[in-house]
Amino acid sequence: MYYALERAGRMQLIANSADGKELSVLQEATLQAGDYQYEWDTTNLAPGMYYVTLLMDGKPVVKKAVKVTR
């Protein structure tokens, strides 16, 4: 998955199930502004809808992610 940070700061990528349950913190770091890529291993997840939240200095941006096959 690709994401862009408009400014430097503390960030977290968090994976949630469709019902809002937190599955895991995928990445947590202090990064500079720029474009980034994160390789999310979904091998153990069932096909379905998930949400990925990017928290930047505590402010959320939520995106939908759909896993089609195992």
PyMOL Python script that loads the backbone (N, CA, C, O; Angstrom):
from pymol import cmd

cmd.read_pdbstr("""\
ATOM      1  N   MET A   1       0.842  -1.161   0.000  1.00  0.00           N
ATOM      2  CA  MET A   1       0.000   0.000   0.000  1.00  0.00           C
ATOM      3  C   MET A   1       0.896   1.236   0.000  1.00  0.00           C
ATOM      4  O   MET A   1       1.967   1.255   0.606  1.00  0.00           O
ATOM      5  N   TYR A   2       0.428   2.248  -0.688  1.00  0.00           N
ATOM      6  CA  TYR A   2       1.172   3.495  -0.809  1.00  0.00           C
ATOM      7  C   TYR A   2       0.476   4.577   0.003  1.00  0.00           C
ATOM      8  O   TYR A   2      -0.751   4.614   0.103  1.00  0.00           O
ATOM      9  N   TYR A   3       1.290   5.460   0.582  1.00  0.00           N
ATOM     10  CA  TYR A   3       0.729   6.612   1.281  1.00  0.00           C
ATOM     11  C   TYR A   3       1.717   7.763   1.212  1.00  0.00           C
ATOM     12  O   TYR A   3       2.914   7.562   1.007  1.00  0.00           O
ATOM     13  N   ALA A   4       1.204   8.960   1.384  1.00  0.00           N
ATOM     14  CA  ALA A   4       2.024  10.165   1.321  1.00  0.00           C
ATOM     15  C   ALA A   4       1.824  10.975   2.597  1.00  0.00           C
ATOM     16  O   ALA A   4       0.705  11.125   3.087  1.00  0.00           O
ATOM     17  N   LEU A   5       2.904  11.481   3.112  1.00  0.00           N
ATOM     18  CA  LEU A   5       2.854  12.363   4.282  1.00  0.00           C
ATOM     19  C   LEU A   5       3.172  13.774   3.821  1.00  0.00           C
ATOM     20  O   LEU A   5       4.205  14.015   3.196  1.00  0.00           O
ATOM     21  N   GLU A   6       2.286  14.698   4.128  1.00  0.00           N
ATOM     22  CA  GLU A   6       2.485  16.087   3.715  1.00  0.00           C
ATOM     23  C   GLU A   6       3.496  16.806   4.586  1.00  0.00           C
ATOM     24  O   GLU A   6       4.079  17.811   4.178  1.00  0.00           O
ATOM     25  N   ARG A   7       3.704  16.280   5.802  1.00  0.00           N
ATOM     26  CA  ARG A   7       4.675  16.896   6.713  1.00  0.00           C
ATOM     27  C   ARG A   7       5.315  15.822   7.568  1.00  0.00           C
ATOM     28  O   ARG A   7       4.797  14.711   7.685  1.00  0.00           O
ATOM     29  N   ALA A   8       6.440  16.161   8.161  1.00  0.00           N
ATOM     30  CA  ALA A   8       7.134  15.227   9.045  1.00  0.00           C
ATOM     31  C   ALA A   8       6.344  15.063  10.336  1.00  0.00           C
ATOM     32  O   ALA A   8       5.649  15.981  10.772  1.00  0.00           O
ATOM     33  N   GLY A   9       6.457  13.890  10.939  1.00  0.00           N
ATOM     34  CA  GLY A   9       5.793  13.681  12.221  1.00  0.00           C
ATOM     35  C   GLY A   9       5.691  12.218  12.587  1.00  0.00           C
ATOM     36  O   GLY A   9       6.183  11.347  11.870  1.00  0.00           O
ATOM     37  N   ARG A  10       5.053  11.960  13.704  1.00  0.00           N
ATOM     38  CA  ARG A  10       4.840  10.609  14.220  1.00  0.00           C
ATOM     39  C   ARG A  10       3.632   9.994  13.528  1.00  0.00           C
ATOM     40  O   ARG A  10       2.557  10.592  13.502  1.00  0.00           O
ATOM     41  N   MET A  11       3.808   8.794  12.964  1.00  0.00           N
ATOM     42  CA  MET A  11       2.706   8.157  12.248  1.00  0.00           C
ATOM     43  C   MET A  11       2.531   6.716  12.703  1.00  0.00           C
ATOM     44  O   MET A  11       3.455   6.082  13.213  1.00  0.00           O
ATOM     45  N   GLN A  12       1.308   6.220  12.499  1.00  0.00           N
ATOM     46  CA  GLN A  12       0.971   4.817  12.735  1.00  0.00           C
ATOM     47  C   GLN A  12       0.042   4.369  11.613  1.00  0.00           C
ATOM     48  O   GLN A  12      -0.846   5.112  11.194  1.00  0.00           O
ATOM     49  N   LEU A  13       0.255   3.149  11.134  1.00  0.00           N
ATOM     50  CA  LEU A  13      -0.681   2.489  10.236  1.00  0.00           C
ATOM     51  C   LEU A  13      -1.335   1.383  11.043  1.00  0.00           C
ATOM     52  O   LEU A  13      -0.646   0.526  11.596  1.00  0.00           O
ATOM     53  N   ILE A  14      -2.665   1.393  11.116  1.00  0.00           N
ATOM     54  CA  ILE A  14      -3.407   0.436  11.938  1.00  0.00           C
ATOM     55  C   ILE A  14      -4.419  -0.292  11.052  1.00  0.00           C
ATOM     56  O   ILE A  14      -5.161   0.338  10.298  1.00  0.00           O
ATOM     57  N   ALA A  15      -4.443  -1.623  11.148  1.00  0.00           N
ATOM     58  CA  ALA A  15      -5.400  -2.436  10.400  1.00  0.00           C
ATOM     59  C   ALA A  15      -6.582  -2.768  11.297  1.00  0.00           C
ATOM     60  O   ALA A  15      -6.412  -3.174  12.447  1.00  0.00           O
ATOM     61  N   ASN A  16      -7.792  -2.590  10.751  1.00  0.00           N
ATOM     62  CA  ASN A  16      -9.028  -2.898  11.475  1.00  0.00           C
ATOM     63  C   ASN A  16      -9.909  -3.798  10.632  1.00  0.00           C
ATOM     64  O   ASN A  16      -9.885  -3.737   9.402  1.00  0.00           O
ATOM     65  N   SER A  17     -10.688  -4.637  11.305  1.00  0.00           N
ATOM     66  CA  SER A  17     -11.679  -5.464  10.613  1.00  0.00           C
ATOM     67  C   SER A  17     -12.848  -4.580  10.195  1.00  0.00           C
ATOM     68  O   SER A  17     -12.935  -3.417  10.588  1.00  0.00           O
ATOM     69  N   ALA A  18     -13.747  -5.148   9.392  1.00  0.00           N
ATOM     70  CA  ALA A  18     -14.900  -4.391   8.901  1.00  0.00           C
ATOM     71  C   ALA A  18     -15.789  -3.897  10.032  1.00  0.00           C
ATOM     72  O   ALA A  18     -16.458  -2.874   9.890  1.00  0.00           O
ATOM     73  N   ASP A  19     -15.805  -4.621  11.169  1.00  0.00           N
ATOM     74  CA  ASP A  19     -16.624  -4.206  12.313  1.00  0.00           C
ATOM     75  C   ASP A  19     -15.894  -3.239  13.253  1.00  0.00           C
ATOM     76  O   ASP A  19     -16.404  -2.906  14.323  1.00  0.00           O
ATOM     77  N   GLY A  20     -14.687  -2.787  12.846  1.00  0.00           N
ATOM     78  CA  GLY A  20     -13.964  -1.783  13.614  1.00  0.00           C
ATOM     79  C   GLY A  20     -12.981  -2.320  14.627  1.00  0.00           C
ATOM     80  O   GLY A  20     -12.310  -1.533  15.295  1.00  0.00           O
ATOM     81  N   LYS A  21     -12.868  -3.635  14.770  1.00  0.00           N
ATOM     82  CA  LYS A  21     -11.934  -4.228  15.729  1.00  0.00           C
ATOM     83  C   LYS A  21     -10.495  -4.050  15.235  1.00  0.00           C
ATOM     84  O   LYS A  21     -10.186  -4.364  14.086  1.00  0.00           O
ATOM     85  N   GLU A  22      -9.619  -3.545  16.110  1.00  0.00           N
ATOM     86  CA  GLU A  22      -8.225  -3.367  15.730  1.00  0.00           C
ATOM     87  C   GLU A  22      -7.552  -4.723  15.603  1.00  0.00           C
ATOM     88  O   GLU A  22      -7.591  -5.537  16.526  1.00  0.00           O
ATOM     89  N   LEU A  23      -6.937  -4.959  14.456  1.00  0.00           N
ATOM     90  CA  LEU A  23      -6.244  -6.215  14.210  1.00  0.00           C
ATOM     91  C   LEU A  23      -4.774  -6.125  14.567  1.00  0.00           C
ATOM     92  O   LEU A  23      -4.231  -7.013  15.225  1.00  0.00           O
ATOM     93  N   SER A  24      -4.129  -5.048  14.132  1.00  0.00           N
ATOM     94  CA  SER A  24      -2.710  -4.871  14.454  1.00  0.00           C
ATOM     95  C   SER A  24      -2.230  -3.482  14.060  1.00  0.00           C
ATOM     96  O   SER A  24      -2.834  -2.803  13.230  1.00  0.00           O
ATOM     97  N   VAL A  25      -1.125  -3.083  14.679  1.00  0.00           N
ATOM     98  CA  VAL A  25      -0.409  -1.877  14.260  1.00  0.00           C
ATOM     99  C   VAL A  25       0.599  -2.357  13.222  1.00  0.00           C
ATOM    100  O   VAL A  25       1.523  -3.103  13.544  1.00  0.00           O
ATOM    101  N   LEU A  26       0.419  -1.929  11.989  1.00  0.00           N
ATOM    102  CA  LEU A  26       1.265  -2.387  10.893  1.00  0.00           C
ATOM    103  C   LEU A  26       2.626  -1.697  10.898  1.00  0.00           C
ATOM    104  O   LEU A  26       3.654  -2.323  10.639  1.00  0.00           O
ATOM    105  N   GLN A  27       2.616  -0.410  11.194  1.00  0.00           N
ATOM    106  CA  GLN A  27       3.842   0.373  11.168  1.00  0.00           C
ATOM    107  C   GLN A  27       3.697   1.533  12.132  1.00  0.00           C
ATOM    108  O   GLN A  27       2.618   2.106  12.285  1.00  0.00           O
ATOM    109  N   GLU A  28       4.799   1.867  12.777  1.00  0.00           N
ATOM    110  CA  GLU A  28       4.827   2.996  13.712  1.00  0.00           C
ATOM    111  C   GLU A  28       6.216   3.610  13.627  1.00  0.00           C
ATOM    112  O   GLU A  28       7.218   2.935  13.865  1.00  0.00           O
ATOM    113  N   ALA A  29       6.274   4.902  13.284  1.00  0.00           N
ATOM    114  CA  ALA A  29       7.572   5.544  13.091  1.00  0.00           C
ATOM    115  C   ALA A  29       7.427   7.055  13.072  1.00  0.00           C
ATOM    116  O   ALA A  29       6.324   7.586  12.949  1.00  0.00           O
ATOM    117  N   THR A  30       8.540   7.729  13.194  1.00  0.00           N
ATOM    118  CA  THR A  30       8.621   9.163  12.954  1.00  0.00           C
ATOM    119  C   THR A  30       9.266   9.320  11.590  1.00  0.00           C
ATOM    120  O   THR A  30      10.412   8.919  11.383  1.00  0.00           O
ATOM    121  N   LEU A  31       8.522   9.909  10.656  1.00  0.00           N
ATOM    122  CA  LEU A  31       8.982   9.990   9.269  1.00  0.00           C
ATOM    123  C   LEU A  31       8.988  11.424   8.772  1.00  0.00           C
ATOM    124  O   LEU A  31       8.297  12.290   9.309  1.00  0.00           O
ATOM    125  N   GLN A  32       9.771  11.654   7.748  1.00  0.00           N
ATOM    126  CA  GLN A  32       9.803  12.935   7.064  1.00  0.00           C
ATOM    127  C   GLN A  32       8.656  12.990   6.058  1.00  0.00           C
ATOM    128  O   GLN A  32       8.081  11.955   5.719  1.00  0.00           O
ATOM    129  N   ALA A  33       8.327  14.166   5.586  1.00  0.00           N
ATOM    130  CA  ALA A  33       7.323  14.306   4.535  1.00  0.00           C
ATOM    131  C   ALA A  33       7.796  13.550   3.301  1.00  0.00           C
ATOM    132  O   ALA A  33       8.989  13.515   3.001  1.00  0.00           O
ATOM    133  N   GLY A  34       6.847  12.943   2.587  1.00  0.00           N
ATOM    134  CA  GLY A  34       7.220  12.219   1.369  1.00  0.00           C
ATOM    135  C   GLY A  34       6.284  11.069   1.087  1.00  0.00           C
ATOM    136  O   GLY A  34       5.290  10.863   1.783  1.00  0.00           O
ATOM    137  N   ASP A  35       6.622  10.323   0.050  1.00  0.00           N
ATOM    138  CA  ASP A  35       5.839   9.164  -0.378  1.00  0.00           C
ATOM    139  C   ASP A  35       6.455   7.895   0.187  1.00  0.00           C
ATOM    140  O   ASP A  35       7.677   7.748   0.222  1.00  0.00           O
ATOM    141  N   TYR A  36       5.594   6.975   0.632  1.00  0.00           N
ATOM    142  CA  TYR A  36       6.050   5.743   1.266  1.00  0.00           C
ATOM    143  C   TYR A  36       5.243   4.561   0.753  1.00  0.00           C
ATOM    144  O   TYR A  36       4.144   4.713   0.219  1.00  0.00           O
ATOM    145  N   GLN A  37       5.825   3.376   0.931  1.00  0.00           N
ATOM    146  CA  GLN A  37       5.149   2.136   0.573  1.00  0.00           C
ATOM    147  C   GLN A  37       5.294   1.177   1.744  1.00  0.00           C
ATOM    148  O   GLN A  37       6.365   1.061   2.340  1.00  0.00           O
ATOM    149  N   TYR A  38       4.188   0.480   2.071  1.00  0.00           N
ATOM    150  CA  TYR A  38       4.215  -0.538   3.118  1.00  0.00           C
ATOM    151  C   TYR A  38       3.672  -1.836   2.530  1.00  0.00           C
ATOM    152  O   TYR A  38       2.597  -1.847   1.930  1.00  0.00           O
ATOM    153  N   GLU A  39       4.407  -2.918   2.699  1.00  0.00           N
ATOM    154  CA  GLU A  39       3.995  -4.238   2.215  1.00  0.00           C
ATOM    155  C   GLU A  39       3.219  -4.934   3.322  1.00  0.00           C
ATOM    156  O   GLU A  39       3.811  -5.402   4.295  1.00  0.00           O
ATOM    157  N   TRP A  40       1.903  -5.008   3.182  1.00  0.00           N
ATOM    158  CA  TRP A  40       1.031  -5.597   4.207  1.00  0.00           C
ATOM    159  C   TRP A  40       0.827  -7.070   3.892  1.00  0.00           C
ATOM    160  O   TRP A  40       0.236  -7.408   2.867  1.00  0.00           O
ATOM    161  N   ASP A  41       1.311  -7.951   4.763  1.00  0.00           N
ATOM    162  CA  ASP A  41       1.163  -9.396   4.594  1.00  0.00           C
ATOM    163  C   ASP A  41      -0.229  -9.802   5.071  1.00  0.00           C
ATOM    164  O   ASP A  41      -0.499  -9.833   6.272  1.00  0.00           O
ATOM    165  N   THR A  42      -1.099 -10.109   4.128  1.00  0.00           N
ATOM    166  CA  THR A  42      -2.484 -10.471   4.449  1.00  0.00           C
ATOM    167  C   THR A  42      -2.725 -11.978   4.335  1.00  0.00           C
ATOM    168  O   THR A  42      -3.870 -12.422   4.251  1.00  0.00           O
ATOM    169  N   THR A  43      -1.660 -12.749   4.331  1.00  0.00           N
ATOM    170  CA  THR A  43      -1.759 -14.195   4.164  1.00  0.00           C
ATOM    171  C   THR A  43      -2.741 -14.831   5.138  1.00  0.00           C
ATOM    172  O   THR A  43      -3.507 -15.711   4.745  1.00  0.00           O
ATOM    173  N   ASN A  44      -2.737 -14.412   6.387  1.00  0.00           N
ATOM    174  CA  ASN A  44      -3.575 -15.030   7.410  1.00  0.00           C
ATOM    175  C   ASN A  44      -4.961 -14.399   7.539  1.00  0.00           C
ATOM    176  O   ASN A  44      -5.721 -14.761   8.437  1.00  0.00           O
ATOM    177  N   LEU A  45      -5.296 -13.464   6.656  1.00  0.00           N
ATOM    178  CA  LEU A  45      -6.614 -12.820   6.708  1.00  0.00           C
ATOM    179  C   LEU A  45      -7.577 -13.469   5.729  1.00  0.00           C
ATOM    180  O   LEU A  45      -7.194 -13.831   4.616  1.00  0.00           O
ATOM    181  N   ALA A  46      -8.812 -13.613   6.141  1.00  0.00           N
ATOM    182  CA  ALA A  46      -9.864 -14.125   5.260  1.00  0.00           C
ATOM    183  C   ALA A  46     -10.222 -13.060   4.226  1.00  0.00           C
ATOM    184  O   ALA A  46     -10.069 -11.867   4.490  1.00  0.00           O
ATOM    185  N   PRO A  47     -10.695 -13.474   3.059  1.00  0.00           N
ATOM    186  CA  PRO A  47     -11.183 -12.487   2.097  1.00  0.00           C
ATOM    187  C   PRO A  47     -12.288 -11.635   2.733  1.00  0.00           C
ATOM    188  O   PRO A  47     -13.094 -12.143   3.512  1.00  0.00           O
ATOM    189  N   GLY A  48     -12.323 -10.368   2.406  1.00  0.00           N
ATOM    190  CA  GLY A  48     -13.335  -9.481   2.957  1.00  0.00           C
ATOM    191  C   GLY A  48     -12.859  -8.048   2.982  1.00  0.00           C
ATOM    192  O   GLY A  48     -11.841  -7.705   2.382  1.00  0.00           O
ATOM    193  N   MET A  49     -13.605  -7.216   3.679  1.00  0.00           N
ATOM    194  CA  MET A  49     -13.290  -5.795   3.757  1.00  0.00           C
ATOM    195  C   MET A  49     -12.574  -5.485   5.065  1.00  0.00           C
ATOM    196  O   MET A  49     -12.923  -6.001   6.127  1.00  0.00           O
ATOM    197  N   TYR A  50     -11.575  -4.639   4.959  1.00  0.00           N
ATOM    198  CA  TYR A  50     -10.788  -4.189   6.108  1.00  0.00           C
ATOM    199  C   TYR A  50     -10.607  -2.683   5.985  1.00  0.00           C
ATOM    200  O   TYR A  50     -10.843  -2.102   4.926  1.00  0.00           O
ATOM    201  N   TYR A  51     -10.193  -2.069   7.060  1.00  0.00           N
ATOM    202  CA  TYR A  51      -9.891  -0.638   7.047  1.00  0.00           C
ATOM    203  C   TYR A  51      -8.472  -0.431   7.532  1.00  0.00           C
ATOM    204  O   TYR A  51      -8.015  -1.090   8.466  1.00  0.00           O
ATOM    205  N   VAL A  52      -7.788   0.488   6.889  1.00  0.00           N
ATOM    206  CA  VAL A  52      -6.445   0.876   7.316  1.00  0.00           C
ATOM    207  C   VAL A  52      -6.517   2.339   7.715  1.00  0.00           C
ATOM    208  O   VAL A  52      -6.958   3.193   6.946  1.00  0.00           O
ATOM    209  N   THR A  53      -6.075   2.606   8.930  1.00  0.00           N
ATOM    210  CA  THR A  53      -6.072   3.973   9.451  1.00  0.00           C
ATOM    211  C   THR A  53      -4.643   4.478   9.516  1.00  0.00           C
ATOM    212  O   THR A  53      -3.774   3.825  10.095  1.00  0.00           O
ATOM    213  N   LEU A  54      -4.399   5.630   8.929  1.00  0.00           N
ATOM    214  CA  LEU A  54      -3.120   6.316   9.054  1.00  0.00           C
ATOM    215  C   LEU A  54      -3.321   7.412  10.085  1.00  0.00           C
ATOM    216  O   LEU A  54      -4.083   8.352   9.863  1.00  0.00           O
ATOM    217  N   LEU A  55      -2.641   7.289  11.205  1.00  0.00           N
ATOM    218  CA  LEU A  55      -2.671   8.340  12.221  1.00  0.00           C
ATOM    219  C   LEU A  55      -1.419   9.184  12.052  1.00  0.00           C
ATOM    220  O   LEU A  55      -0.303   8.669  12.110  1.00  0.00           O
ATOM    221  N   MET A  56      -1.605  10.462  11.846  1.00  0.00           N
ATOM    222  CA  MET A  56      -0.475  11.385  11.724  1.00  0.00           C
ATOM    223  C   MET A  56      -0.577  12.370  12.863  1.00  0.00           C
ATOM    224  O   MET A  56      -1.466  13.222  12.880  1.00  0.00           O
ATOM    225  N   ASP A  57       0.329  12.258  13.816  1.00  0.00           N
ATOM    226  CA  ASP A  57       0.297  13.077  15.027  1.00  0.00           C
ATOM    227  C   ASP A  57      -1.067  12.981  15.705  1.00  0.00           C
ATOM    228  O   ASP A  57      -1.587  13.970  16.222  1.00  0.00           O
ATOM    229  N   GLY A  58      -1.643  11.763  15.695  1.00  0.00           N
ATOM    230  CA  GLY A  58      -2.906  11.500  16.373  1.00  0.00           C
ATOM    231  C   GLY A  58      -4.156  11.801  15.580  1.00  0.00           C
ATOM    232  O   GLY A  58      -5.262  11.541  16.052  1.00  0.00           O
ATOM    233  N   LYS A  59      -4.006  12.352  14.367  1.00  0.00           N
ATOM    234  CA  LYS A  59      -5.169  12.679  13.533  1.00  0.00           C
ATOM    235  C   LYS A  59      -5.357  11.572  12.493  1.00  0.00           C
ATOM    236  O   LYS A  59      -4.417  11.240  11.771  1.00  0.00           O
ATOM    237  N   PRO A  60      -6.581  10.988  12.406  1.00  0.00           N
ATOM    238  CA  PRO A  60      -6.777   9.823  11.542  1.00  0.00           C
ATOM    239  C   PRO A  60      -7.168  10.145  10.095  1.00  0.00           C
ATOM    240  O   PRO A  60      -7.867  11.118   9.812  1.00  0.00           O
ATOM    241  N   VAL A  61      -6.686   9.286   9.201  1.00  0.00           N
ATOM    242  CA  VAL A  61      -7.148   9.208   7.824  1.00  0.00           C
ATOM    243  C   VAL A  61      -7.454   7.737   7.608  1.00  0.00           C
ATOM    244  O   VAL A  61      -6.564   6.899   7.748  1.00  0.00           O
ATOM    245  N   VAL A  62      -8.711   7.398   7.265  1.00  0.00           N
ATOM    246  CA  VAL A  62      -9.139   5.997   7.152  1.00  0.00           C
ATOM    247  C   VAL A  62      -9.388   5.665   5.683  1.00  0.00           C
ATOM    248  O   VAL A  62     -10.025   6.426   4.956  1.00  0.00           O
ATOM    249  N   LYS A  63      -8.868   4.508   5.265  1.00  0.00           N
ATOM    250  CA  LYS A  63      -9.082   4.028   3.898  1.00  0.00           C
ATOM    251  C   LYS A  63      -9.602   2.601   3.949  1.00  0.00           C
ATOM    252  O   LYS A  63      -9.242   1.827   4.836  1.00  0.00           O
ATOM    253  N   LYS A  64     -10.445   2.265   2.996  1.00  0.00           N
ATOM    254  CA  LYS A  64     -10.988   0.919   2.894  1.00  0.00           C
ATOM    255  C   LYS A  64     -10.024   0.066   2.082  1.00  0.00           C
ATOM    256  O   LYS A  64      -9.457   0.528   1.092  1.00  0.00           O
ATOM    257  N   ALA A  65      -9.836  -1.208   2.515  1.00  0.00           N
ATOM    258  CA  ALA A  65      -9.023  -2.175   1.776  1.00  0.00           C
ATOM    259  C   ALA A  65      -9.839  -3.449   1.643  1.00  0.00           C
ATOM    260  O   ALA A  65     -10.448  -3.897   2.614  1.00  0.00           O
ATOM    261  N   VAL A  66      -9.859  -4.035   0.458  1.00  0.00           N
ATOM    262  CA  VAL A  66     -10.620  -5.256   0.232  1.00  0.00           C
ATOM    263  C   VAL A  66      -9.651  -6.365  -0.174  1.00  0.00           C
ATOM    264  O   VAL A  66      -8.870  -6.212  -1.113  1.00  0.00           O
ATOM    265  N   LYS A  67      -9.718  -7.483   0.551  1.00  0.00           N
ATOM    266  CA  LYS A  67      -8.936  -8.666   0.178  1.00  0.00           C
ATOM    267  C   LYS A  67      -9.873  -9.592  -0.581  1.00  0.00           C
ATOM    268  O   LYS A  67     -10.923  -9.981  -0.071  1.00  0.00           O
ATOM    269  N   VAL A  68      -9.486  -9.945  -1.806  1.00  0.00           N
ATOM    270  CA  VAL A  68     -10.360 -10.711  -2.667  1.00  0.00           C
ATOM    271  C   VAL A  68     -10.123 -12.217  -2.502  1.00  0.00           C
ATOM    272  O   VAL A  68     -11.089 -12.972  -2.395  1.00  0.00           O
ATOM    273  N   THR A  69      -8.879 -12.668  -2.480  1.00  0.00           N
ATOM    274  CA  THR A  69      -8.574 -14.099  -2.365  1.00  0.00           C
ATOM    275  C   THR A  69      -7.513 -14.331  -1.306  1.00  0.00           C
ATOM    276  O   THR A  69      -6.813 -13.406  -0.892  1.00  0.00           O
ATOM    277  N   ARG A  70      -7.403 -15.573  -0.878  1.00  0.00           N
ATOM    278  CA  ARG A  70      -6.367 -15.948   0.100  1.00  0.00           C
ATOM    279  C   ARG A  70      -5.040 -15.976  -0.525  1.00  0.00           C
ATOM    280  O   ARG A  70      -4.049 -16.271   0.144  1.00  0.00           O
TER     281      ARG A  70
END
""", "prot")
cmd.dss("prot")
cmd.show_as("cartoon", "prot")
cmd.util.cbc("prot")
cmd.orient("prot")
